[in-house]
Amino acid sequence: MNKPLKILLVSPEVAPLAKTGGLADVAGSLPKVLAARGHEVRVVMPRYRQVKEVDYLTDLPVEMDGSLETAIIRLGKLPGEARIPVYLIDNYKFFYRDGMYGYDDDAARFNFFCKAVLSMLPWLEFQPDIIHCNDWQTGPIPLFLKVKHEDNPFYRETATIYTIHNLQYQGTFPRSILKTMALGEEFFVPERLEFFGQVSYMKAGILYADLVNTVSKKYALEIQTPEYGERLDGLLRKRAADLRGILNGIDYEEFDPATDRRLAVNYDADHLEKKGENKAHLQREMELPVRDVPVLGLISRLVNQKGLDLLAAILDPLLQQDLQFVLLGSGEDYYQQLFSRYKVKYRDKMAVKIGFDPVLAQHIYAGCDIFLMPSRFEPCGLGQMISLRYGAVPVVRATGGLEDTIKDLQQYPGVGNGFSFRDYQPQALLDTINRALYVYRHEPGEWRQLMSRGMAADFSWSASAGHYEEMYREALDKRRAAMFKVG
C-alpha cells in the first residue's frame, strides 16, 4: 500500500477565492479529490485585494534586488468538508490592485510570490513530497529548487510537477529580471531561461520541473508541434519522455442540474421536459421571444483562440435561420462591439451580455439546446463538460481537450455525444451546426438520446485525480533516483 503524499498545490488563482479562468476551477477542485483519496493537501496563492476573510499567520522577509520585502502569510480554507488550508502570500505593493495580472511589474510580483512560497514552508514545518506548480506565474519555483535550494536538506526529497494550462500565456520579461531573481547572466542562454531575447517563466517551469503535464492527452501531443508549440515545441520535444497529458475534470456536485440552486427549475435525465422551462426562463431573462426554437449558447473569453473569427464569418447565414443565439463573455474590444452590433441587427434572435455572470452562465447551460466551442486550440476546455452535464449538446472543433471529450455523432453513431469538425474554416463550423440543427428538428428521439448520453458521462475529477497521483509518485521516484545517483 502506497503511503499518503504531502502535496502543495501552487496556483496564481483558486476558485472560489479568485478566478479569471479554468485554472482557478482546477486549483479549487483537484485538492478536494486528492484529500478524499487520503493525501495531505495544502494550497498557496497570492492574496489579491478581493480575497476576504483570511487569518494572519506570520511575516517573512523575502530578498528582492538586494533589499528585503515583507511577505505576510495568511490562512484561508477551501469550502467543503475537507476544509483544505489555503495559504495566501500578501504584500500591499504587489497584490493590492484591481486586477490579478497584466501589470508592468508582473515579473517582480510573481518572482516575489515564488520566493515567498519557498521561504514559507520551513516556517510552517510542512515538508511536501510534491510541489505542484501551475502556469507561468509559478515557473520559477522548480528553477529555484534546483538552483538555489539544491543543498537545502528541507527540500532534498521534494519533487516538482509543472502543469501547463495554456502555452500561449508564457510570462516573458526583459533580461533585467534576472537580477531580481538573483540569477547571473549565465542563465541568459538558450539552454536555460533565454527565450527570443527575453526571460521566460514558462520555460523555467518546463526546463527544471521533474515532470511536466498539460490538461489533455491531445494537447500534450499538439504542443510538441510548431503549429501549437508557441515556439517552445523544441524544448517540449526534448522533454517528451517527461511530458504527460491529464484531462481536467469538473466538480459534479457543483455542476448538477438536479440540485443547482442557480437554475429556475431543477431537472435530471429522467425529466428533460423541465429543461424546456429553463429555456423559457433564459429567453425571458435575455429579452428574447419565448418560442420553441433551437437555442444556441456560447460562454467564452472573446479572443481569437476561441474560434470567434469563424463564428463572426457565419453569423448572418446562421441567424437568418429560425433559431436563437445567446452569448456571454468579455475580451477583445473588436469582438465585444461586433457581437453587440449583431444583437441590434437580430434583436429577436440574438442576445449578448458583455462581462462574466456566473449565475447567467448556469442559465445558459441549462437553457440552451446547442453549446458552441469552435476553438482554434483548446488545452482542455471545461465548457463542453459542463454543457454535457446540463443536457446541452456541444458543437466543437476537434482539437486538444475538445477532441478528447466530444465524439461526433456521425462518426460514432449510437455512442456520439456531440458534433465536431476539424478544418479551421467558417464553412466547416456552419456545416456542423447545421448537422446538429437537422438532428434537433427532424430526429427528436436521437436528440434525446444525445442529451441523455451527455448527462450520463463522467468527466468528474475521480479518474483524473488518480492519474495525478500516479504522476506524483513517478516524479518522486525520479527525484530519489537522481539523489541516489548524486550521492
C-alpha positions as CSV (number, residue, x, y, z in Angstrom):
1,M,0.0,0.0,0.0
2,N,1.4,3.4,-1.0
3,K,1.6,5.8,1.8
4,P,-0.3,9.1,1.6
5,L,1.5,12.0,0.0
6,K,2.1,15.5,1.3
7,I,1.1,17.8,-1.6
8,L,1.4,21.6,-2.0
9,L,-0.5,22.9,-5.0
10,V,0.7,26.4,-6.1
11,S,-1.5,28.5,-8.3
12,P,-2.0,32.1,-9.2
13,E,-5.7,31.7,-8.8
14,V,-8.0,29.4,-6.9
15,A,-11.8,29.2,-7.0
16,P,-13.9,30.5,-5.3
17,L,-11.3,32.9,-3.8
18,A,-10.1,34.5,-7.0
19,K,-10.8,33.5,-10.6
20,T,-10.1,34.6,-14.2
21,G,-10.5,31.2,-15.9
22,G,-10.5,27.5,-15.8
23,L,-7.2,27.3,-13.9
24,A,-8.9,28.5,-10.8
25,D,-11.6,25.8,-11.1
26,V,-8.8,23.2,-11.3
27,A,-6.9,24.6,-8.3
28,G,-10.1,24.7,-6.3
29,S,-11.4,21.2,-7.2
30,L,-8.4,18.9,-7.6
31,P,-7.1,19.3,-4.0
32,K,-10.5,18.2,-2.6
33,V,-10.5,15.0,-4.6
34,L,-6.8,14.3,-3.6
35,A,-7.7,14.8,0.0
36,A,-10.6,12.4,-0.3
37,R,-8.1,9.9,-1.6
38,G,-6.2,10.2,1.7
39,H,-3.4,12.7,0.9
40,E,-2.5,15.7,2.9
41,V,-3.1,18.6,0.5
42,R,-2.5,22.3,1.0
43,V,-2.8,25.2,-1.4
44,V,-1.0,28.5,-1.8
45,M,-1.8,31.6,-3.9
46,P,-1.3,35.3,-3.8
47,R,-3.6,37.3,-1.5
48,Y,-5.3,39.7,-4.0
49,R,-7.4,42.6,-2.8
50,Q,-10.7,40.8,-3.5
51,V,-9.8,37.9,-1.2
52,K,-11.5,38.4,2.2
53,E,-11.9,36.5,5.5
54,V,-8.4,35.3,6.0
55,D,-6.4,35.0,9.2
56,Y,-2.9,36.3,9.9
57,L,-0.1,33.8,10.5
58,T,3.2,35.5,10.3
59,D,5.6,37.9,8.4
60,L,8.6,36.6,6.5
61,P,11.4,38.6,4.7
62,V,12.0,37.9,1.0
63,E,15.1,39.2,-0.8
64,M,14.3,41.3,-3.8
65,D,17.0,43.2,-5.7
66,G,19.4,43.3,-2.7
67,S,16.8,44.5,-0.3
68,L,14.1,42.8,1.8
69,E,10.3,42.8,1.1
70,T,7.8,41.5,3.6
71,A,5.6,38.6,2.8
72,I,2.6,38.4,5.1
73,I,1.4,34.9,5.3
74,R,-2.4,34.5,5.8
75,L,-4.6,31.5,6.0
76,G,-8.0,30.7,4.5
77,K,-9.9,27.5,3.7
78,L,-11.4,25.9,0.6
79,P,-15.1,25.3,1.2
80,G,-16.3,21.8,1.7
81,E,-15.9,19.1,4.3
82,A,-12.2,18.7,3.9
83,R,-11.5,22.3,4.9
84,I,-8.3,22.3,2.9
85,P,-5.9,25.1,4.1
86,V,-5.1,27.8,1.6
87,Y,-2.1,29.9,2.4
88,L,-2.1,33.4,0.9
89,I,1.0,35.4,0.2
90,D,0.2,39.0,1.0
91,N,2.1,42.2,0.1
92,Y,0.3,45.5,-0.4
93,K,2.7,46.8,-3.0
94,F,2.5,43.7,-5.2
95,F,-1.1,42.4,-4.8
96,Y,-3.4,45.1,-3.5
97,R,-4.8,46.0,-7.0
98,D,-8.0,46.0,-9.1
99,G,-6.9,43.1,-11.2
100,M,-4.7,40.0,-10.9
101,Y,-2.5,40.1,-13.9
102,G,-1.5,42.4,-16.8
103,Y,0.8,44.8,-14.9
104,D,4.2,46.2,-15.9
105,D,5.8,44.6,-12.8
106,D,4.2,41.1,-13.2
107,A,7.7,39.7,-13.4
108,A,8.7,41.1,-10.0
109,R,5.3,40.3,-8.5
110,F,5.4,36.6,-9.2
111,N,9.1,36.3,-8.6
112,F,8.3,37.6,-5.1
113,F,5.4,35.1,-4.8
114,C,7.6,32.1,-5.8
115,K,10.4,33.1,-3.4
116,A,7.8,33.6,-0.6
117,V,6.3,30.2,-1.1
118,L,9.7,28.5,-0.6
119,S,10.5,30.7,2.4
120,M,7.1,29.9,4.0
121,L,7.3,26.1,4.0
122,P,10.1,25.7,6.5
123,W,8.4,28.1,8.9
124,L,5.2,26.1,8.6
125,E,7.2,22.9,9.1
126,F,5.3,21.5,6.1
127,Q,7.7,19.4,4.1
128,P,5.9,18.4,0.9
129,D,6.6,15.4,-1.1
130,I,5.3,17.2,-4.2
131,I,5.1,20.9,-5.1
132,H,2.6,21.1,-7.9
133,C,3.1,24.3,-9.9
134,N,0.6,25.7,-12.3
135,D,1.2,28.1,-15.3
136,W,3.8,30.7,-15.9
137,Q,3.3,32.6,-12.6
138,T,4.8,29.6,-10.7
139,G,7.5,28.6,-13.3
140,P,10.4,30.0,-11.2
141,I,9.7,27.5,-8.3
142,P,11.2,24.4,-9.9
143,L,14.2,26.6,-11.1
144,F,14.8,28.0,-7.6
145,L,14.6,24.5,-6.0
146,K,17.2,23.1,-8.5
147,V,19.5,26.1,-8.5
148,K,19.1,27.8,-5.0
149,H,17.9,25.1,-2.7
150,E,19.8,22.0,-4.1
151,D,21.8,21.8,-0.9
152,N,18.9,22.6,1.5
153,P,18.1,19.4,3.4
154,F,14.5,20.6,3.9
155,Y,13.8,20.3,0.1
156,R,16.2,17.4,-0.6
157,E,13.3,14.9,-1.3
158,T,10.7,17.3,-2.7
159,A,9.7,16.6,-6.3
160,T,8.1,19.2,-8.6
161,I,5.3,18.9,-11.1
162,Y,4.7,21.7,-13.6
163,T,1.3,21.9,-15.3
164,I,0.8,23.9,-18.5
165,H,-2.8,25.1,-18.7
166,N,-2.3,27.3,-21.8
167,L,1.0,27.5,-23.5
168,Q,0.1,30.8,-25.2
169,Y,0.5,32.7,-21.9
170,Q,4.2,32.3,-21.1
171,G,5.3,35.1,-18.8
172,T,8.2,36.6,-20.9
173,F,10.0,39.5,-19.4
174,P,13.1,41.7,-20.1
175,R,16.6,40.4,-19.4
176,S,16.9,42.7,-16.4
177,I,14.5,40.4,-14.3
178,L,17.5,38.1,-13.8
179,K,18.9,40.5,-11.2
180,T,15.5,40.5,-9.3
181,M,15.6,36.7,-9.5
182,A,19.2,36.8,-8.1
183,L,20.5,34.9,-11.1
184,G,23.6,35.6,-13.1
185,E,24.0,36.3,-16.7
186,E,25.0,32.7,-17.3
187,F,21.2,31.9,-17.2
188,F,20.6,34.2,-20.2
189,V,21.4,31.5,-22.8
190,P,19.0,29.4,-24.9
191,E,19.8,26.2,-22.9
192,R,18.4,28.0,-19.8
193,L,16.0,30.9,-19.5
194,E,16.7,33.0,-22.6
195,F,13.7,33.0,-25.0
196,F,14.0,35.1,-28.1
197,G,15.8,37.9,-26.3
198,Q,13.7,37.7,-23.1
199,V,13.4,35.6,-19.9
200,S,10.6,33.1,-19.9
201,Y,9.0,31.9,-16.6
202,M,7.1,29.2,-18.5
203,K,10.3,27.9,-20.0
204,A,11.8,27.8,-16.4
205,G,9.0,25.6,-15.3
206,I,9.2,23.2,-18.3
207,L,13.0,23.0,-18.0
208,Y,13.5,22.5,-14.3
209,A,10.4,20.5,-13.1
210,D,10.8,16.8,-12.5
211,L,7.8,16.1,-14.6
212,V,5.6,18.3,-16.9
213,N,2.0,17.8,-17.8
214,T,-0.8,19.6,-19.6
215,V,-4.5,19.3,-19.4
216,S,-5.4,16.8,-22.1
217,K,-3.7,14.0,-23.9
218,K,-4.3,15.6,-27.3
219,Y,-2.9,19.0,-26.3
220,A,0.2,17.2,-24.9
221,L,0.9,16.0,-28.4
222,E,-0.2,19.2,-30.2
223,I,2.2,21.5,-28.2
224,Q,5.2,19.4,-29.5
225,T,4.4,20.7,-33.0
226,P,5.3,24.1,-34.5
227,E,1.6,24.8,-35.1
228,Y,0.6,24.7,-31.4
229,G,4.0,24.9,-29.6
230,E,4.2,28.7,-29.3
231,R,8.0,28.5,-30.1
232,L,8.5,26.1,-27.1
233,D,7.8,23.0,-29.2
234,G,11.6,22.1,-29.5
235,L,12.0,22.2,-25.7
236,L,8.8,20.2,-25.2
237,R,10.0,17.5,-27.7
238,K,13.3,17.3,-25.7
239,R,11.2,16.7,-22.6
240,A,8.7,14.4,-24.3
241,A,9.6,11.4,-22.1
242,D,8.7,13.6,-19.0
243,L,5.6,15.1,-20.5
244,R,2.1,13.8,-19.7
245,G,-1.5,14.7,-20.7
246,I,-4.1,14.5,-17.9
247,L,-7.6,15.7,-18.7
248,N,-9.2,18.2,-16.3
249,G,-12.4,17.4,-14.6
250,I,-15.4,19.3,-13.2
251,D,-17.0,19.2,-9.8
252,Y,-20.1,17.1,-10.3
253,E,-21.6,18.3,-7.0
254,E,-21.3,22.0,-8.0
255,F,-22.5,21.3,-11.6
256,D,-25.6,19.2,-11.1
257,P,-28.8,20.3,-12.8
258,A,-30.8,18.3,-10.2
259,T,-29.6,20.4,-7.3
260,D,-28.1,23.6,-8.8
261,R,-29.8,26.4,-6.9
262,R,-28.9,28.9,-9.6
263,L,-31.4,27.3,-12.0
264,A,-35.0,28.4,-12.5
265,V,-36.1,24.7,-12.4
266,N,-34.1,21.7,-11.4
267,Y,-34.1,18.6,-13.7
268,D,-32.3,15.4,-14.5
269,A,-32.1,12.9,-17.4
270,D,-35.5,11.4,-16.5
271,H,-37.2,14.8,-16.5
272,L,-35.8,16.5,-19.6
273,E,-39.1,18.4,-20.2
274,K,-38.0,20.7,-17.3
275,K,-35.0,21.8,-19.3
276,G,-37.6,23.4,-21.6
277,E,-38.7,25.5,-18.6
278,N,-35.2,26.7,-18.2
279,K,-35.1,27.6,-21.9
280,A,-38.2,29.8,-21.5
281,H,-36.6,31.4,-18.4
282,L,-33.4,32.2,-20.3
283,Q,-35.4,33.7,-23.2
284,R,-37.3,36.0,-20.8
285,E,-34.1,36.9,-19.0
286,M,-32.3,37.8,-22.2
287,E,-35.4,39.6,-23.6
288,L,-35.8,37.1,-26.5
289,P,-39.3,36.0,-27.7
290,V,-40.4,32.8,-25.8
291,R,-40.6,30.4,-28.7
292,D,-40.0,26.7,-29.3
293,V,-36.9,27.1,-31.4
294,P,-33.4,25.8,-31.0
295,V,-31.3,28.0,-28.7
296,L,-27.5,28.1,-29.3
297,G,-25.3,29.2,-26.4
298,L,-21.7,30.4,-26.1
299,I,-19.8,31.3,-22.9
300,S,-16.3,32.4,-23.7
301,R,-13.4,34.8,-23.4
302,L,-13.8,36.9,-26.5
303,V,-10.4,36.2,-28.1
304,N,-9.3,34.7,-31.3
305,Q,-8.2,31.4,-29.6
306,K,-11.9,30.6,-29.1
307,G,-12.7,30.5,-32.8
308,L,-14.7,33.7,-32.8
309,D,-13.4,34.7,-36.3
310,L,-15.1,31.6,-37.6
311,L,-18.3,32.4,-35.8
312,A,-18.2,36.1,-37.0
313,A,-18.0,34.9,-40.6
314,I,-21.2,32.8,-40.4
315,L,-23.4,34.9,-38.1
316,D,-25.6,36.3,-41.0
317,P,-26.4,32.9,-42.6
318,L,-26.8,31.3,-39.1
319,L,-29.1,34.0,-37.7
320,Q,-31.3,34.0,-40.8
321,Q,-32.5,30.6,-39.7
322,D,-35.3,30.0,-37.2
323,L,-33.2,29.9,-34.1
324,Q,-31.9,32.0,-31.2
325,F,-28.3,32.6,-30.0
326,V,-27.2,33.7,-26.5
327,L,-23.7,34.8,-25.9
328,L,-21.9,35.6,-22.6
329,G,-18.3,36.8,-22.4
330,S,-15.8,39.6,-22.4
331,G,-12.4,40.2,-24.0
332,E,-11.2,42.0,-27.1
333,D,-13.0,45.2,-27.9
334,Y,-13.4,44.1,-31.6
335,Y,-15.5,41.1,-30.7
336,Q,-17.4,42.9,-28.0
337,Q,-18.5,45.6,-30.5
338,L,-19.1,43.1,-33.3
339,F,-21.4,40.9,-31.3
340,S,-23.2,43.9,-29.8
341,R,-23.9,45.1,-33.3
342,Y,-25.4,41.8,-34.3
343,K,-27.6,41.9,-31.2
344,V,-29.1,45.1,-32.5
345,K,-29.4,43.7,-36.1
346,Y,-31.1,40.5,-35.0
347,R,-32.8,41.7,-31.8
348,D,-35.4,38.8,-31.7
349,K,-32.7,36.2,-32.4
350,M,-29.5,37.2,-30.7
351,A,-28.8,38.2,-27.0
352,V,-25.4,39.3,-25.8
353,K,-24.1,40.0,-22.3
354,I,-20.7,41.5,-22.2
355,G,-18.9,40.6,-19.0
356,F,-19.0,37.5,-16.8
357,D,-22.0,36.5,-14.8
358,P,-21.7,33.0,-13.1
359,V,-25.5,32.8,-12.5
360,L,-26.3,33.7,-16.1
361,A,-23.7,31.1,-17.2
362,Q,-25.6,28.4,-15.5
363,H,-28.9,29.6,-17.0
364,I,-27.3,29.3,-20.5
365,Y,-26.0,25.8,-19.9
366,A,-29.5,24.8,-18.6
367,G,-31.5,26.8,-21.2
368,C,-29.6,26.2,-24.5
369,D,-30.0,23.2,-26.7
370,I,-26.6,23.5,-28.5
371,F,-23.4,24.8,-26.9
372,L,-20.7,26.2,-29.2
373,M,-16.9,25.8,-28.7
374,P,-15.2,26.3,-32.2
375,S,-11.8,26.9,-30.7
376,R,-8.6,27.3,-32.8
377,F,-6.9,25.4,-29.9
378,E,-8.2,24.3,-26.5
379,P,-5.9,22.8,-24.0
380,C,-8.7,21.1,-22.2
381,G,-11.9,23.1,-22.0
382,L,-14.5,22.8,-19.2
383,G,-17.5,24.4,-21.0
384,Q,-18.1,21.2,-23.1
385,M,-18.1,19.1,-20.0
386,I,-20.5,21.4,-18.1
387,S,-22.8,21.6,-21.2
388,L,-23.0,17.7,-21.4
389,R,-23.8,17.6,-17.7
390,Y,-26.8,20.0,-18.3
391,G,-28.0,18.3,-21.4
392,A,-26.8,20.9,-23.9
393,V,-25.3,19.2,-27.0
394,P,-21.8,20.5,-27.8
395,V,-20.6,21.6,-31.3
396,V,-16.8,21.8,-31.1
397,R,-13.7,21.9,-33.2
398,A,-11.7,18.7,-32.8
399,T,-8.6,20.0,-31.0
400,G,-7.0,19.5,-27.6
401,G,-9.4,18.5,-24.9
402,L,-12.4,19.0,-27.1
403,E,-11.2,16.1,-29.3
404,D,-10.6,14.0,-26.2
405,T,-14.1,14.6,-24.8
406,I,-16.5,15.0,-27.7
407,K,-17.3,12.2,-30.1
408,D,-19.1,13.2,-33.3
409,L,-22.5,11.5,-33.7
410,Q,-21.9,10.9,-37.4
411,Q,-18.5,9.3,-36.8
412,Y,-19.6,7.4,-33.7
413,P,-23.3,6.5,-34.3
414,G,-25.0,5.3,-31.2
415,V,-22.3,6.5,-28.8
416,G,-21.5,10.0,-30.0
417,N,-22.2,12.8,-27.6
418,G,-21.9,15.9,-29.8
419,F,-20.8,17.2,-33.2
420,S,-17.3,18.2,-34.2
421,F,-15.3,19.4,-37.2
422,R,-11.5,19.5,-37.9
423,D,-10.8,22.1,-40.7
424,Y,-10.5,25.6,-39.2
425,Q,-12.8,27.1,-41.8
426,P,-16.1,29.1,-41.3
427,Q,-18.0,26.8,-43.7
428,A,-16.9,23.7,-41.6
429,L,-18.4,25.3,-38.5
430,L,-21.6,26.3,-40.3
431,D,-22.0,22.8,-41.8
432,T,-21.5,21.2,-38.3
433,I,-24.0,23.5,-36.7
434,N,-26.5,22.7,-39.5
435,R,-25.9,18.9,-38.9
436,A,-26.8,19.4,-35.2
437,L,-29.9,21.5,-36.1
438,Y,-31.1,18.8,-38.5
439,V,-31.0,16.2,-35.8
440,Y,-32.7,18.5,-33.3
441,R,-35.5,19.3,-35.8
442,H,-36.0,16.0,-37.5
443,E,-34.8,13.3,-35.2
444,P,-36.2,14.1,-31.7
445,G,-35.6,10.6,-30.4
446,E,-31.9,10.7,-31.5
447,W,-31.6,14.1,-29.9
448,R,-33.0,13.0,-26.6
449,Q,-30.5,10.1,-26.6
450,L,-27.7,12.6,-27.3
451,M,-28.8,14.6,-24.3
452,S,-29.1,11.5,-22.1
453,R,-25.6,10.2,-23.1
454,G,-24.1,13.6,-22.3
455,M,-25.7,13.8,-18.9
456,A,-24.7,10.2,-18.0
457,A,-21.0,10.8,-18.9
458,D,-18.4,11.0,-16.2
459,F,-15.9,13.9,-16.5
460,S,-15.6,14.3,-12.8
461,W,-12.2,14.6,-11.1
462,S,-12.2,11.0,-9.9
463,A,-10.3,9.4,-12.8
464,S,-8.1,12.5,-13.4
465,A,-7.0,12.6,-9.7
466,G,-5.9,9.0,-9.9
467,H,-3.7,9.9,-12.9
468,Y,-2.2,12.9,-11.0
469,E,-1.5,10.6,-8.1
470,E,0.4,8.2,-10.4
471,M,2.4,11.1,-11.8
472,Y,3.3,12.4,-8.3
473,R,4.7,9.0,-7.4
474,E,6.6,8.8,-10.6
475,A,8.1,12.3,-10.0
476,L,9.1,11.2,-6.5
477,D,10.8,8.1,-7.8
478,K,12.6,10.2,-10.4
479,R,13.8,12.7,-7.7
480,R,15.0,9.9,-5.4
481,A,16.8,8.2,-8.3
482,A,18.6,11.5,-9.1
483,M,19.6,11.9,-5.4
484,F,21.0,8.3,-5.3
485,K,23.0,9.0,-8.4
486,V,24.4,12.2,-6.9
487,G,25.1,10.5,-3.6
